[in-house]
Amino acid sequence: MTEFSSRWQRFRELMPITRHLAYLDHAATAPISGPAHDAIGAWAQQASEWGDTAWPEWEQRANRVRLTAAELIGAAEEEVALIPNTSSGINLVAEGFPWREGDNVVTLANEFPSNLYPWMNLAGRGVEPRRVPVDDGQVDLDRIAAACDWRTRIVSVSWVGYSLGWRLDLEALVALAHERGSLVFLDAIQGLGVFPIHVQRVGVDFLAADGHKWLLGPEGAGIFYVRGEHLALLRPLSVGWNSVVQAHDFS
């Protein structure tokens, strides 16, 4: 057995579903891996047997996951948050951005609804959603550039199209958006985990992805990235006890 085939076999052994199926629907919802299954099971057992006495360990694990997510995408830890799903990340930007009446946001006409409806919902606040046509599933960057003007605040696109799998040239997209003074939001759910990305080198400004596709995790566990220089740009939509530096100082 070659080194490659040996590594592939070890990976297959971490995916229990391979004992039953040839599973080809990761672009919808992937089966979770054996390690993810074990981690969820261990948490449930701890919660039932030990209650919140295990809380310090859970907090440490959550912090490690956040750091791992940051390393995965080439971000600083303070630029990454753990979120329930991609829609949550998109809405953090759509609803938290300092829009002015007359602004616009550019996206693609064939985006998954999660990356359309939050932007369309801004129309009532005087923000125009511009949907760029996509022919035969092929994204034309020149069309995106033509849709942008000096009032385009954000270009929001999927890294990989959900229906036909078109993968964007991120460097070229970011360059054309930034040249026009626009920020870039990347819906990364269809690419993260199967294609590498380094957000600081590529230059995307915001990114969101759930873990239930190529990251092989459960639904309800996603990541959100905001470039450090924009941390003060977004208005916090939901503030709780963990929203301050001294989170454990309840007084």
N, C-alpha and C positions, 0 to 999 in steps of 0.2 A: 504494500500500500504506500503510495506517495505521500509526502508531507501535506500536500494540498488536500488529497482525499481523506487523510487522517483528520485534519482540522475540520473538514466538512462533516465528517461522521460525528465528531465530538459535538459540533453545533447541532446536528440533527437530534442527538441524544438529549439536548436541552429543550427540545420542542416535543412535548408528549403527543401532540396531534399527529405526528408523523407515524405513530404506531397504527393509526386508523385511516388516515386520509392523505391524499396529495392535495394540499390546501393552496388555492390560488387566489384568494380574495383578500389579501392584506390591504389592498387599496380601499377596501370598505372597512372591515374590522378584522384585525389579526387575532389569532389565538395567542393567549399569553404564554410566556415561556415558563419552563419548570422553575427557574429561580424566582420569577415574579409570583407564581403560584405559592411557592414555599414562603415567601416574604409576607404575602397576604394572610396565609394560614397562621403563620407565627404571630402576626399582630392580633388576629382574632382570638387566638388562644391566650395570649397575654392579657387582652382586654377582658376576657371572661374570667380568668383565674386571678388576675392581679389588679384589675381596675386601673386607676390613674397613678398607682405607684410606679408604673412603667413609663409615665409621661416623660421624664428626663431622657430616657433612652430613645423614645419616639422623636423627641425634638432634635436630638443629635443626628438621628437617621435622616430626618427631613432636611436638616442643614447639609448633610453629606450629599443627598440627592440634588439639592440646589447647586452645590459646588460641582458635582458631576455634570449636571446640565449645562452649566457655564463653560466647563472645559470642553464639552461636546461641540458647542457652537463657536468656541473661540471668544468668549465674552468674559468680563470681570464678574465676580460673584454678585456684587451689588447691582449689576445691571439685569439680573435674572430674578423672576418670581415664579412660584409654583401656582398654577391656575387650574380650574376644573376642565377647561376645554378651549379649543381655538376661538369659538365665538366670544368667550369671556375676554380673551386678549384683544380681539378686534374691537369690542365695545369699550374696553378701557381707553383705546385711542379715539374711536369715533365720538364717544361722549365726553372724553376728558380733554380733547384738543381745544385750544383757544380760537375757535372759528369766529369769523366776522361775516356778516351778511354780504353776499357777493362772491365769497370764496367758492372753490370747486374742488372735488376729489375725482381722480381719474382711476377707473378700474376697467376690467374686461367684461364684455357682454356675456361671455360663457362661464363666468365664475360660479362656483358653488354658492347657494343662497347665503351661507354664513358670511361670505365676503361681498355680498351685494346689499342685503337688507339693512345692515347697520349704517351704510353710507346713504342709501335711499331715504332712510329715516331722518336724515339731516335736512331734507328739503324744506320741512316746516320751519327751520331756523334760517332759511335763506341761503343754504349751501347747495350748490348744484352737483348732483352725481352725474358724471360723464362716463358712459359705457362704450368702450371701443369695440367695434365689430371684429370678430375673429372668423376667418374663412377656413373651412376644412381643418379646424383645430390648430392652425398654425398662427402663432402670435407674431404680428408685424410691429417691431419696435418703432418704425417710422410713424405708424398710425398712433401709437401712444404719444410719441413726441409731438405730433400735430395736434393732439387733443389738449396738450398742456399750454397754459399761458401764465401770465404773471400772477394770477389769482389762484393757481393750482397749488394747494398746500400739501396734498398727499397723493402719491400714486400707490394704489393698493392692488397687489396681484398675487396669484398663487405661483409658487416656485415650480410646481408640476401640476398641470391641469387635471382635474379629477375625472373628466370623461374620456379624453383621448390621450392623456399622458404627455402633452407637450411640455418640455422642460426649458425654462427661460435661461438666457445668458444673463446672469445676475450682474456681472461687472458692467456690461453694456447698458442694462436697464438703469442701474444706479447712477451711472455716469450721465445719461441723458436727463434723468430726473433732477439730479443735483445741479446740472448746468442751468436748469430752468428755475432753480430756487425751491424745488419741491422735495419733500421727504418721502421715503419709501417704506411702506408697510409690506412685509412678506408673510403670506399664509404658507407656512412651510410643512403642513401636515402630510402632504403626499410625497415629500422628499426626505425629510429628516429621519435619519436612521439607516437610509440606504445610499444616500449621497453625502459626501463630506461638505461642510460649510464652515467658514471662519468669518463671522459677522463683522469683526473689526477691520479685516482686510477687504472684504467685499464692500462694506460701507452701508449696508441696510440700516435703517434707523429704528425700525420696530419689527418684531417677529413673534409669531405665535404658532403653536402646534400642540395637538393632543398626543398622548402616548399610545393610542390604541391601534395605530397602523404599523409602520415599519420599526417603531421603537419596541414593539412586542409587549406593551404594558396594558393595564386595564383602562377602560373608559373612565373619565373623571379625573385624570392625572395628566396635566399638560404643563407646558412652560411658556413663559412670556419674556421677551427681551426688549429693553429700551436702552438705546445708546446713552451713555452716561451724561453727555451734554444736554440731553433732553429730559432728564429726570425731573427737573423743576417745571418743565413745559406743560405736562399733563395735570389737569385738576383731578385729585383723588375722588373717586366715585363712591367709595365705601371705606369708612374709617372705623377701626376697632382697636381693641387693647393691644394688638400686635403692631399697630401702626406707628409706634414711637420708639425712640432709641432705648429707653429704659422700660421695656415692655413688662418686666416683672415687678416694677415699682408701682403697685396699684394705687398708692396714695398720692 
